[in-house]
Amino acid sequence: MDHDFTPAYHDRRSIQEKYEEWRATNDGQIVYGAVRKAAFRLRSRGFTHYGIKALWEAARYTYYLRVGPDAEGWKVNNNWTSRIARELMEKEPDLKGFFELRTLRA
């Protein structure tokens, strides 16, 4: 007996397309705002660079402390951390160069 292991649905959108769709959601706006606020706070304290992943996880942690364990939670894909860093540095001149970036592969 032959088995077809092909997924029933394969999302062929790029990571960037998925990120842009997520950013337009309420979750995307909340996370972006929290990460932006934290980055500016660090900048005002004299930091010249910081890790985007730390701010990403801090935003996630703070949110869950507020809503508790039964909340549905944000739909936050860790693939988007570099995208949010790029967006912040592009839109916010004071954050230019604040996050270290690597070349995008996808």
N, CA and C atoms as an extended XYZ file, in Angstrom:
318
Properties=species:S:1:pos:R:3:atomname:S:1:resname:S:1:resid:I:1 pbc="F F F"
N         0.839       -1.178        0.000 N   MET     1
C         0.000        0.000        0.000 CA  MET     1
C         0.889        1.248        0.000 C   MET     1
N         0.636        2.149       -0.928 N   ASP     2
C         1.393        3.399       -1.013 CA  ASP     2
C         0.731        4.462       -0.145 C   ASP     2
N         1.578        5.251        0.511 N   HIS     3
C         1.071        6.353        1.340 CA  HIS     3
C         1.526        7.678        0.741 C   HIS     3
N         0.635        8.621        0.723 N   ASP     4
C         0.971        9.969        0.260 CA  ASP     4
C         1.243       10.826        1.485 C   ASP     4
N         2.502       11.177        1.682 N   PHE     5
C         2.885       11.983        2.842 CA  PHE     5
C         2.969       13.470        2.510 C   PHE     5
N         2.470       13.861        1.367 N   THR     6
C         2.434       15.264        0.986 CA  THR     6
C         1.451       16.004        1.885 C   THR     6
N         1.865       17.104        2.474 N   PRO     7
C         0.928       17.843        3.316 CA  PRO     7
C        -0.303       18.272        2.525 C   PRO     7
N        -1.432       18.250        3.182 N   ALA     8
C        -2.678       18.642        2.523 CA  ALA     8
C        -2.624       20.108        2.105 C   ALA     8
N        -1.920       20.930        2.875 N   TYR     9
C        -1.819       22.356        2.582 CA  TYR     9
C        -0.376       22.781        2.796 C   TYR     9
N         0.206       23.340        1.780 N   HIS    10
C         1.574       23.842        1.904 CA  HIS    10
C         1.567       25.324        1.583 C   HIS    10
N         1.878       26.118        2.567 N   ASP    11
C         1.896       27.568        2.404 CA  ASP    11
C         3.178       27.964        1.687 C   ASP    11
N         3.053       28.450        0.485 N   ARG    12
C         4.217       28.787       -0.323 CA  ARG    12
C         4.616       30.264       -0.218 C   ARG    12
N         3.967       30.998        0.670 N   ARG    13
C         4.333       32.402        0.833 CA  ARG    13
C         5.717       32.505        1.474 C   ARG    13
N         6.397       33.582        1.161 N   SER    14
C         7.720       33.816        1.747 CA  SER    14
C         7.582       34.214        3.212 C   SER    14
N         8.680       34.130        3.939 N   ILE    15
C         8.691       34.571        5.334 CA  ILE    15
C         8.305       36.051        5.392 C   ILE    15
N         8.799       36.839        4.454 N   GLN    16
C         8.477       38.268        4.439 CA  GLN    16
C         6.985       38.495        4.242 C   GLN    16
N         6.376       37.750        3.346 N   GLU    17
C         4.931       37.894        3.117 CA  GLU    17
C         4.134       37.526        4.371 C   GLU    17
N         4.528       36.458        5.030 N   LYS    18
C         3.855       36.057        6.266 CA  LYS    18
C         4.053       37.093        7.362 C   LYS    18
N         5.281       37.628        7.432 N   TYR    19
C         5.572       38.669        8.425 CA  TYR    19
C         4.689       39.893        8.185 C   TYR    19
N         4.604       40.354        6.966 N   GLU    20
C         3.806       41.538        6.653 CA  GLU    20
C         2.330       41.317        6.973 C   GLU    20
N         1.841       40.123        6.715 N   GLU    21
C         0.449       39.811        7.053 CA  GLU    21
C         0.255       39.854        8.574 C   GLU    21
N         1.177       39.261        9.312 N   TRP    22
C         1.110       39.264       10.777 CA  TRP    22
C         1.214       40.678       11.342 C   TRP    22
N         2.113       41.501       10.785 N   ARG    23
C         2.311       42.873       11.276 CA  ARG    23
C         1.036       43.696       11.175 C   ARG    23
N         0.181       43.369       10.214 N   ALA    24
C        -1.075       44.106       10.034 CA  ALA    24
C        -2.131       43.698       11.070 C   ALA    24
N        -1.874       42.622       11.808 N   THR    25
C        -2.830       42.162       12.813 CA  THR    25
C        -2.639       42.926       14.115 C   THR    25
N        -3.605       42.809       14.997 N   ASN    26
C        -3.496       43.422       16.317 CA  ASN    26
C        -2.276       42.870       17.065 C   ASN    26
N        -2.065       41.560       16.993 N   ASP    27
C        -0.899       40.956       17.649 CA  ASP    27
C         0.395       41.581       17.129 C   ASP    27
N         0.492       41.714       15.824 N   GLY    28
C         1.690       42.289       15.222 CA  GLY    28
C         1.929       43.718       15.674 C   GLY    28
N         0.870       44.488       15.797 N   GLN    29
C         1.004       45.868       16.243 CA  GLN    29
C         1.421       45.947       17.711 C   GLN    29
N         0.854       45.064       18.539 N   ILE    30
C         1.204       45.058       19.966 CA  ILE    30
C         2.666       44.674       20.165 C   ILE    30
N         3.087       43.597       19.513 N   VAL    31
C         4.468       43.136       19.661 CA  VAL    31
C         5.440       44.187       19.136 C   VAL    31
N         5.151       44.748       17.959 N   TYR    32
C         6.019       45.780       17.397 CA  TYR    32
C         6.146       46.950       18.375 C   TYR    32
N         5.025       47.395       18.913 N   GLY    33
C         5.046       48.512       19.854 CA  GLY    33
C         5.848       48.215       21.104 C   GLY    33
N         5.708       47.003       21.638 N   ALA    34
C         6.442       46.627       22.850 CA  ALA    34
C         7.943       46.556       22.595 C   ALA    34
N         8.331       45.977       21.464 N   VAL    35
C         9.749       45.865       21.127 CA  VAL    35
C        10.328       47.249       20.835 C   VAL    35
N         9.578       48.066       20.142 N   ARG    36
C        10.015       49.435       19.841 CA  ARG    36
C        10.235       50.226       21.122 C   ARG    36
N         9.284       50.157       22.019 N   LYS    37
C         9.381       50.876       23.296 CA  LYS    37
C        10.607       50.421       24.085 C   LYS    37
N        10.834       49.102       24.142 N   ALA    38
C        11.986       48.576       24.876 CA  ALA    38
C        13.298       49.026       24.233 C   ALA    38
N        13.354       49.022       22.903 N   ALA    39
C        14.575       49.441       22.210 CA  ALA    39
C        14.882       50.907       22.504 C   ALA    39
N        13.874       51.761       22.458 N   PHE    40
C        14.104       53.172       22.759 CA  PHE    40
C        14.488       53.394       24.227 C   PHE    40
N        13.933       52.589       25.096 N   ARG    41
C        14.293       52.707       26.513 CA  ARG    41
C        15.766       52.346       26.710 C   ARG    41
N        16.206       51.275       26.078 N   LEU    42
C        17.614       50.896       26.163 CA  LEU    42
C        18.507       51.965       25.543 C   LEU    42
N        18.076       52.487       24.413 N   ARG    43
C        18.842       53.542       23.733 CA  ARG    43
C        18.998       54.758       24.648 C   ARG    43
N        17.925       55.115       25.331 N   SER    44
C        17.971       56.280       26.219 CA  SER    44
C        18.861       56.041       27.443 C   SER    44
N        19.101       54.776       27.775 N   ARG    45
C        19.975       54.424       28.895 CA  ARG    45
C        21.431       54.296       28.449 C   ARG    45
N        21.706       54.576       27.186 N   GLY    46
C        23.081       54.594       26.712 CA  GLY    46
C        23.528       53.388       25.903 C   GLY    46
N        22.656       52.410       25.700 N   PHE    47
C        23.020       51.253       24.892 CA  PHE    47
C        23.129       51.668       23.429 C   PHE    47
N        24.164       51.210       22.763 N   THR    48
C        24.338       51.508       21.344 CA  THR    48
C        23.920       50.324       20.468 C   THR    48
N        23.789       49.152       21.072 N   HIS    49
C        23.272       47.983       20.371 CA  HIS    49
C        22.707       47.006       21.394 C   HIS    49
N        21.834       46.114       20.914 N   TYR    50
C        21.199       45.138       21.794 CA  TYR    50
C        20.649       44.009       20.932 C   TYR    50
N        20.371       42.887       21.537 N   GLY    51
C        19.873       41.722       20.811 CA  GLY    51
C        18.360       41.751       20.634 C   GLY    51
N        17.921       41.662       19.400 N   ILE    52
C        16.486       41.683       19.094 CA  ILE    52
C        15.778       40.507       19.745 C   ILE    52
N        16.425       39.359       19.810 N   LYS    53
C        15.785       38.172       20.381 CA  LYS    53
C        15.452       38.400       21.856 C   LYS    53
N        16.301       39.081       22.576 N   ALA    54
C        16.028       39.366       23.989 CA  ALA    54
C        14.786       40.244       24.132 C   ALA    54
N        14.661       41.250       23.283 N   LEU    55
C        13.493       42.132       23.352 CA  LEU    55
C        12.228       41.392       22.932 C   LEU    55
N        12.353       40.539       21.934 N   TRP    56
C        11.235       39.726       21.445 CA  TRP    56
C        10.704       38.834       22.566 C   TRP    56
N        11.600       38.137       23.237 N   GLU    57
C        11.184       37.224       24.303 CA  GLU    57
C        10.684       37.995       25.525 C   GLU    57
N        11.252       39.149       25.797 N   ALA    58
C        10.777       39.969       26.918 CA  ALA    58
C         9.345       40.435       26.673 C   ALA    58
N         9.038       40.807       25.441 N   ALA    59
C         7.676       41.231       25.108 CA  ALA    59
C         6.711       40.064       25.299 C   ALA    59
N         7.108       38.896       24.854 N   ARG    60
C         6.282       37.696       25.002 CA  ARG    60
C         6.056       37.370       26.485 C   ARG    60
N         7.115       37.407       27.263 N   TYR    61
C         7.058       37.104       28.693 CA  TYR    61
C         6.150       38.086       29.433 C   TYR    61
N         6.328       39.367       29.183 N   THR    62
C         5.527       40.406       29.847 CA  THR    62
C         4.045       40.241       29.532 C   THR    62
N         3.744       39.944       28.293 N   TYR    63
C         2.358       39.752       27.898 CA  TYR    63
C         1.734       38.590       28.673 C   TYR    63
N         2.430       37.469       28.739 N   TYR    64
C         1.873       36.311       29.424 CA  TYR    64
C         1.729       36.541       30.923 C   TYR    64
N         2.579       37.337       31.524 N   LEU    65
C         2.410       37.688       32.937 CA  LEU    65
C         1.100       38.437       33.148 C   LEU    65
N         0.740       39.273       32.193 N   ARG    66
C        -0.494       40.062       32.297 CA  ARG    66
C        -1.739       39.223       32.080 C   ARG    66
N        -1.722       38.332       31.100 N   VAL    67
C        -2.952       37.640       30.719 CA  VAL    67
C        -3.132       36.293       31.399 C   VAL    67
N        -2.063       35.704       31.931 N   GLY    68
C        -2.183       34.432       32.619 CA  GLY    68
C        -2.072       33.228       31.705 C   GLY    68
N        -2.102       32.021       32.300 N   PRO    69
C        -1.829       30.801       31.551 CA  PRO    69
C        -2.944       30.343       30.612 C   PRO    69
N        -4.154       30.841       30.775 N   ASP    70
C        -5.257       30.361       29.954 CA  ASP    70
C        -5.485       31.194       28.699 C   ASP    70
N        -4.707       32.212       28.517 N   ALA    71
C        -4.891       33.071       27.350 CA  ALA    71
C        -4.477       32.344       26.085 C   ALA    71
N        -5.136       32.693       24.992 N   GLU    72
C        -4.784       32.098       23.702 CA  GLU    72
C        -3.369       32.491       23.309 C   GLU    72
N        -2.995       33.716       23.593 N   GLY    73
C        -1.628       34.169       23.313 CA  GLY    73
C        -1.435       34.721       21.922 C   GLY    73
N        -0.318       35.358       21.754 N   TRP    74
C         0.036       35.916       20.459 CA  TRP    74
C         0.411       34.817       19.498 C   TRP    74
N         0.200       35.103       18.260 N   LYS    75
C         0.706       34.250       17.200 CA  LYS    75
C         2.030       34.871       16.771 C   LYS    75
N         3.098       34.436       17.409 N   VAL    76
C         4.408       35.041       17.188 CA  VAL    76
C         5.374       33.979       16.690 C   VAL    76
N         5.853       34.156       15.470 N   ASN    77
C         6.773       33.215       14.859 CA  ASN    77
C         8.198       33.726       15.070 C   ASN    77
N         9.052       32.901       15.622 N   ASN    78
C        10.434       33.315       15.876 CA  ASN    78
C        11.200       33.641       14.600 C   ASN    78
N        10.692       33.208       13.452 N   ASN    79
C        11.337       33.567       12.183 CA  ASN    79
C        11.244       35.059       11.902 C   ASN    79
N        10.395       35.764       12.615 N   TRP    80
C        10.157       37.172       12.325 CA  TRP    80
C        11.029       38.132       13.129 C   TRP    80
N        11.867       37.622       14.018 N   THR    81
C        12.665       38.539       14.843 CA  THR    81
C        13.567       39.421       13.985 C   THR    81
N        14.206       38.839       12.986 N   SER    82
C        15.091       39.667       12.152 CA  SER    82
C        14.290       40.653       11.311 C   SER    82
N        13.070       40.291       10.962 N   ARG    83
C        12.215       41.187       10.167 CA  ARG    83
C        11.815       42.405       10.989 C   ARG    83
N        11.474       42.165       12.251 N   ILE    84
C        11.061       43.294       13.091 CA  ILE    84
C        12.260       44.202       13.373 C   ILE    84
N        13.452       43.615       13.531 N   ALA    85
C        14.661       44.422       13.728 CA  ALA    85
C        14.912       45.306       12.512 C   ALA    85
N        14.784       44.732       11.337 N   ARG    86
C        14.989       45.496       10.099 CA  ARG    86
C        13.958       46.615        9.963 C   ARG    86
N        12.715       46.283       10.263 N   GLU    87
C        11.662       47.292       10.158 CA  GLU    87
C        11.901       48.441       11.135 C   GLU    87
N        12.252       48.113       12.372 N   LEU    88
C        12.515       49.158       13.362 CA  LEU    88
C        13.664       50.063       12.921 C   LEU    88
N        14.747       49.477       12.451 N   MET    89
C        15.896       50.291       12.062 CA  MET    89
C        15.627       51.101       10.805 C   MET    89
N        14.743       50.605        9.954 N   GLU    90
C        14.379       51.355        8.745 CA  GLU    90
C        13.466       52.531        9.079 C   GLU    90
N        12.511       52.313        9.972 N   LYS    91
C        11.517       53.345       10.285 CA  LYS    91
C        11.960       54.330       11.353 C   LYS    91
N        12.890       53.914       12.190 N   GLU    92
C        13.311       54.741       13.325 CA  GLU    92
C        14.783       55.111       13.185 C   GLU    92
N        15.081       56.299       12.693 N   PRO    93
C        16.475       56.692       12.492 CA  PRO    93
C        17.346       56.557       13.748 C   PRO    93
N        16.783       56.785       14.927 N   ASP    94
C        17.564       56.670       16.161 CA  ASP    94
C        17.946       55.228       16.485 C   ASP    94
N        17.322       54.270       15.823 N   LEU    95
C        17.644       52.861       16.057 CA  LEU    95
C        18.492       52.259       14.943 C   LEU    95
N        18.889       53.063       13.976 N   LYS    96
C        19.719       52.565       12.876 CA  LYS    96
C        20.998       51.956       13.452 C   LYS    96
N        21.257       50.698       13.094 N   GLY    97
C        22.451       50.007       13.561 CA  GLY    97
C        22.344       49.449       14.970 C   GLY    97
N        21.203       49.576       15.600 N   PHE    98
C        21.025       49.135       16.987 CA  PHE    98
C        21.063       47.614       17.113 C   PHE    98
N        20.573       46.925       16.095 N   PHE    99
C        20.549       45.464       16.093 CA  PHE    99
C        21.532       44.937       15.064 C   PHE    99
N        22.202       43.853       15.397 N   GLU   100
C        23.106       43.206       14.449 CA  GLU   100
C        22.273       42.335       13.505 C   GLU   100
N        22.548       42.457       12.225 N   LEU   101
C        21.794       41.698       11.229 CA  LEU   101
C        22.710       40.811       10.417 C   LEU   101
N        22.146       39.721        9.981 N   ARG   102
C        22.841       38.839        9.036 CA  ARG   102
C        22.109       38.927        7.708 C   ARG   102
N        22.696       38.423        6.675 N   THR   103
C        22.065       38.392        5.362 CA  THR   103
C        20.875       37.459        5.399 C   THR   103
N        19.758       37.937        4.830 N   LEU   104
C        18.561       37.096        4.761 CA  LEU   104
C        18.781       35.966        3.764 C   LEU   104
N        18.324       34.771        4.139 N   ARG   105
C        18.439       33.620        3.242 CA  ARG   105
C        17.104       33.266        2.598 C   ARG   105
N        16.025       33.692        3.216 N   ALA   106
C        14.694       33.350        2.687 CA  ALA   106
C        13.810       34.564        2.662 C   ALA   106
